[in-house]
């Protein structure tokens, strides 16, 4: 088997013919194996994220953003919470 000739032939393959049989079987198998590995890895990552979310996040503990905003303004002396900070809109 002439490896250089085979590599040259594979390098010259052009897409767009719509015929999948023009791609050598070992390339198709390698691509399918790579995609399978990626999908399995993504499945494991999503499962770990789900477990972390279920165990690490407590219900009802998150703060409401509406109540958090006035607390920020109360920390600034002399600042009115209803003041428009952008002078371009006046």
N, CA and C atoms as a LAMMPS dump frame, in Angstrom:
ITEM: TIMESTEP
0
ITEM: NUMBER OF ATOMS
270
ITEM: BOX BOUNDS ff ff ff
-5.0000000000000000e+02 5.0000000000000000e+02
-5.0000000000000000e+02 5.0000000000000000e+02
-5.0000000000000000e+02 5.0000000000000000e+02
ITEM: ATOMS id mol type element x y z
1 1 1 N 0.848 -1.181 0
2 1 2 C 0 0 0
3 1 3 C 0.893 1.242 0
4 2 1 N 0.629 2.129 -0.885
5 2 2 C 1.386 3.37 -1.016
6 2 3 C 0.73 4.443 -0.15
7 3 1 N 1.327 4.716 1.034
8 3 2 C 0.739 5.68 1.97
9 3 3 C 0.736 7.095 1.412
10 4 1 N 1.761 7.477 0.707
11 4 2 C 1.827 8.823 0.136
12 4 3 C 0.738 9.006 -0.914
13 5 1 N 0.517 7.996 -1.738
14 5 2 C -0.543 8.082 -2.747
15 5 3 C -1.92 8.15 -2.115
16 6 1 N -2.133 7.36 -1.038
17 6 2 C -3.408 7.381 -0.343
18 6 3 C -3.643 8.735 0.322
19 7 1 N -2.616 9.281 0.957
20 7 2 C -2.738 10.595 1.591
21 7 3 C -3.025 11.668 0.561
22 8 1 N -2.393 11.592 -0.584
23 8 2 C -2.643 12.561 -1.642
24 8 3 C -4.07 12.451 -2.16
25 9 1 N -4.559 11.222 -2.294
26 9 2 C -5.925 11.02 -2.774
27 9 3 C -6.95 11.571 -1.784
28 10 1 N -6.709 11.334 -0.488
29 10 2 C -7.624 11.832 0.538
30 10 3 C -7.593 13.355 0.585
31 11 1 N -6.426 13.941 0.43
32 11 2 C -6.3 15.392 0.46
33 11 3 C -7.027 16.042 -0.712
34 12 1 N -7.173 15.333 -1.789
35 12 2 C -7.817 15.885 -2.978
36 12 3 C -9.325 15.68 -2.992
37 13 1 N -9.892 15.01 -1.977
38 13 2 C -11.341 14.802 -1.938
39 13 3 C -12.042 16.148 -1.84
40 14 1 N -13.035 16.318 -2.632
41 14 2 C -13.812 17.553 -2.63
42 14 3 C -15.225 17.232 -2.19
43 15 1 N -15.776 18.072 -1.347
44 15 2 C -17.148 17.88 -0.897
45 15 3 C -18.126 18.421 -1.91
46 16 1 N -19.393 18.232 -1.615
47 16 2 C -20.424 18.792 -2.477
48 16 3 C -21.015 17.809 -3.459
49 17 1 N -20.455 16.623 -3.579
50 17 2 C -21.022 15.655 -4.509
51 17 3 C -22.267 15.019 -3.926
52 18 1 N -22.418 15.069 -2.601
53 18 2 C -23.571 14.484 -1.947
54 18 3 C -23.455 12.98 -1.792
55 19 1 N -22.365 12.402 -2.244
56 19 2 C -22.18 10.968 -2.156
57 19 3 C -21.207 10.661 -1.025
58 20 1 N -21.722 10.118 0.068
59 20 2 C -20.897 9.857 1.239
60 20 3 C -19.925 8.706 1.005
61 21 1 N -20.189 7.885 0.018
62 21 2 C -19.305 6.74 -0.235
63 21 3 C -17.965 7.17 -0.812
64 22 1 N -17.835 8.415 -1.237
65 22 2 C -16.548 8.88 -1.735
66 22 3 C -15.549 9.094 -0.611
67 23 1 N -16.051 9.219 0.631
68 23 2 C -15.175 9.373 1.785
69 23 3 C -14.759 7.971 2.226
70 24 1 N -13.476 7.736 2.411
71 24 2 C -13.027 6.402 2.83
72 24 3 C -13.667 5.979 4.152
73 25 1 N -13.91 4.695 4.281
74 25 2 C -14.609 4.165 5.45
75 25 3 C -13.857 4.437 6.746
76 26 1 N -12.522 4.387 6.729
77 26 2 C -11.784 4.611 7.972
78 26 3 C -11.893 6.061 8.433
79 27 1 N -12.075 7 7.507
80 27 2 C -12.262 8.397 7.907
81 27 3 C -13.649 8.568 8.518
82 28 1 N -14.664 7.951 7.895
83 28 2 C -16.014 8.028 8.45
84 28 3 C -16.067 7.399 9.833
85 29 1 N -15.4 6.256 10.013
86 29 2 C -15.404 5.581 11.314
87 29 3 C -14.679 6.422 12.357
88 30 1 N -13.574 7.037 11.979
89 30 2 C -12.829 7.877 12.91
90 30 3 C -13.651 9.092 13.324
91 31 1 N -14.339 9.702 12.373
92 31 2 C -15.188 10.859 12.663
93 31 3 C -16.331 10.455 13.592
94 32 1 N -16.965 9.311 13.314
95 32 2 C -18.064 8.85 14.155
96 32 3 C -17.588 8.564 15.575
97 33 1 N -16.41 7.979 15.714
98 33 2 C -15.862 7.693 17.038
99 33 3 C -15.562 8.989 17.793
100 34 1 N -15.022 9.958 17.093
101 34 2 C -14.72 11.242 17.734
102 34 3 C -15.999 11.939 18.2
103 35 1 N -17.038 11.918 17.369
104 35 2 C -18.311 12.538 17.742
105 35 3 C -18.911 11.808 18.939
106 36 1 N -18.837 10.47 18.941
107 36 2 C -19.36 9.698 20.069
108 36 3 C -18.649 10.087 21.36
109 37 1 N -17.328 10.207 21.313
110 37 2 C -16.57 10.576 22.503
111 37 3 C -16.953 11.963 23.002
112 38 1 N -17.144 12.89 22.083
113 38 2 C -17.541 14.25 22.468
114 38 3 C -18.928 14.24 23.116
115 39 1 N -19.853 13.501 22.542
116 39 2 C -21.206 13.463 23.105
117 39 3 C -21.231 12.79 24.474
118 40 1 N -20.466 11.724 24.654
119 40 2 C -20.38 11.096 25.969
120 40 3 C -19.758 12.044 26.985
121 41 1 N -18.733 12.771 26.585
122 41 2 C -18.104 13.737 27.491
123 41 3 C -19.081 14.83 27.888
124 42 1 N -19.838 15.32 26.929
125 42 2 C -20.838 16.354 27.231
126 42 3 C -21.916 15.813 28.169
127 43 1 N -22.291 14.547 28.003
128 43 2 C -23.281 13.934 28.88
129 43 3 C -22.763 13.866 30.312
130 44 1 N -21.518 13.484 30.481
131 44 2 C -20.93 13.408 31.824
132 44 3 C -20.853 14.797 32.45
133 45 1 N -20.452 15.786 31.676
134 45 2 C -20.347 17.152 32.196
135 45 3 C -21.72 17.67 32.624
136 46 1 N -22.744 17.422 31.819
137 46 2 C -24.097 17.881 32.164
138 46 3 C -24.625 17.141 33.394
139 47 1 N -24.308 15.863 33.533
140 47 2 C -24.745 15.114 34.712
141 47 3 C -24.075 15.657 35.977
142 48 1 N -22.787 15.961 35.888
143 48 2 C -22.084 16.542 37.038
144 48 3 C -22.672 17.914 37.376
145 49 1 N -22.973 18.719 36.373
146 49 2 C -23.568 20.035 36.619
147 49 3 C -24.941 19.894 37.276
148 50 1 N -25.694 18.896 36.867
149 50 2 C -27.013 18.658 37.468
150 50 3 C -26.875 18.272 38.931
151 51 1 N -25.953 17.395 39.246
152 51 2 C -25.746 16.977 40.638
153 51 3 C -25.286 18.156 41.489
154 52 1 N -24.374 18.952 40.954
155 52 2 C -23.903 20.136 41.695
156 52 3 C -25.056 21.105 41.933
157 53 1 N -25.892 21.299 40.915
158 53 2 C -27.025 22.219 41.066
159 53 3 C -28.03 21.694 42.092
160 54 1 N -28.306 20.402 42.055
161 54 2 C -29.278 19.842 42.996
162 54 3 C -28.76 19.858 44.435
163 55 1 N -27.482 19.593 44.61
164 55 2 C -26.928 19.552 45.959
165 55 3 C -26.449 20.913 46.457
166 56 1 N -26.022 21.769 45.549
167 56 2 C -25.399 23.016 45.967
168 56 3 C -26.319 24.216 46.038
169 57 1 N -27.45 24.168 45.359
170 57 2 C -28.367 25.304 45.376
171 57 3 C -29.55 24.996 46.279
172 58 1 N -29.835 25.92 47.173
173 58 2 C -30.97 25.754 48.075
174 58 3 C -32.161 26.544 47.554
175 59 1 N -33.338 25.987 47.729
176 59 2 C -34.542 26.696 47.285
177 59 3 C -34.844 27.874 48.198
178 60 1 N -35.268 28.981 47.601
179 60 2 C -35.731 30.123 48.356
180 60 3 C -34.652 30.968 48.994
181 61 1 N -33.402 30.67 48.795
182 61 2 C -32.335 31.42 49.431
183 61 3 C -31.881 32.592 48.558
184 62 1 N -32.092 32.514 47.256
185 62 2 C -31.624 33.562 46.359
186 62 3 C -32.349 34.872 46.666
187 63 1 N -31.611 35.969 46.516
188 63 2 C -32.129 37.293 46.819
189 63 3 C -32.933 37.859 45.666
190 64 1 N -33.981 38.582 45.997
191 64 2 C -34.766 39.263 44.981
192 64 3 C -34.032 40.534 44.577
193 65 1 N -33.881 40.78 43.271
194 65 2 C -33.122 41.948 42.822
195 65 3 C -33.841 43.248 43.133
196 66 1 N -35.137 43.222 43.27
197 66 2 C -35.889 44.439 43.591
198 66 3 C -35.57 44.956 44.979
199 67 1 N -35.318 44.088 45.913
200 67 2 C -34.987 44.533 47.274
201 67 3 C -33.504 44.828 47.425
202 68 1 N -32.688 44.33 46.535
203 68 2 C -31.248 44.55 46.641
204 68 3 C -30.85 45.952 46.174
205 69 1 N -31.582 46.557 45.24
206 69 2 C -31.219 47.862 44.682
207 69 3 C -31.317 48.979 45.716
208 70 1 N -32.4 49.106 46.511
209 70 2 C -32.429 50.186 47.516
210 70 3 C -31.327 50.051 48.564
211 71 1 N -30.893 48.847 48.858
212 71 2 C -29.819 48.684 49.828
213 71 3 C -28.519 49.293 49.314
214 72 1 N -28.274 49.211 48.012
215 72 2 C -27.074 49.815 47.441
216 72 3 C -27.118 51.331 47.548
217 73 1 N -28.285 51.927 47.314
218 73 2 C -28.398 53.383 47.38
219 73 3 C -28.288 53.883 48.814
220 74 1 N -28.715 53.082 49.771
221 74 2 C -28.626 53.528 51.155
222 74 3 C -27.173 53.543 51.636
223 75 1 N -26.285 52.859 50.954
224 75 2 C -24.881 52.855 51.339
225 75 3 C -24.155 54.101 50.837
226 76 1 N -24.732 54.818 49.879
227 76 2 C -24.104 56.021 49.347
228 76 3 C -24.668 57.244 50.057
229 77 1 N -23.845 57.993 50.778
230 77 2 C -24.369 59.159 51.504
231 77 3 C -24.791 60.271 50.547
232 78 1 N -25.963 60.868 50.82
233 78 2 C -26.45 61.985 50.024
234 78 3 C -26.995 61.591 48.668
235 79 1 N -27.205 60.335 48.407
236 79 2 C -27.693 59.876 47.107
237 79 3 C -29.175 59.566 47.219
238 80 1 N -29.948 60.169 46.347
239 80 2 C -31.378 59.888 46.293
240 80 3 C -31.601 58.699 45.364
241 81 1 N -32.271 57.646 45.807
242 81 2 C -32.444 56.468 44.96
243 81 3 C -33.263 56.75 43.705
244 82 1 N -34.08 57.796 43.729
245 82 2 C -34.913 58.101 42.562
246 82 3 C -34.247 59.072 41.597
247 83 1 N -33.026 59.51 41.872
248 83 2 C -32.319 60.448 41.01
249 83 3 C -31.872 59.755 39.733
250 84 1 N -32.089 60.435 38.612
251 84 2 C -31.614 59.905 37.339
252 84 3 C -30.127 60.212 37.232
253 85 1 N -29.316 59.189 37.048
254 85 2 C -27.869 59.369 37.059
255 85 3 C -27.322 59.777 35.693
256 86 1 N -28.107 59.643 34.66
257 86 2 C -27.642 59.979 33.312
258 86 3 C -28.175 61.361 32.92
259 87 1 N -27.306 62.408 32.864
260 87 2 C -27.792 63.761 32.557
261 87 3 C -28.266 63.903 31.129
262 88 1 N -27.934 63.011 30.253
263 88 2 C -28.351 63.112 28.855
264 88 3 C -29.853 62.914 28.688
265 89 1 N -30.47 62.252 29.627
266 89 2 C -31.911 61.971 29.527
267 89 3 C -32.755 63.091 30.121
268 90 1 N -32.13 64.084 30.691
269 90 2 C -32.902 65.17 31.33
270 90 3 C -33.373 66.183 30.329
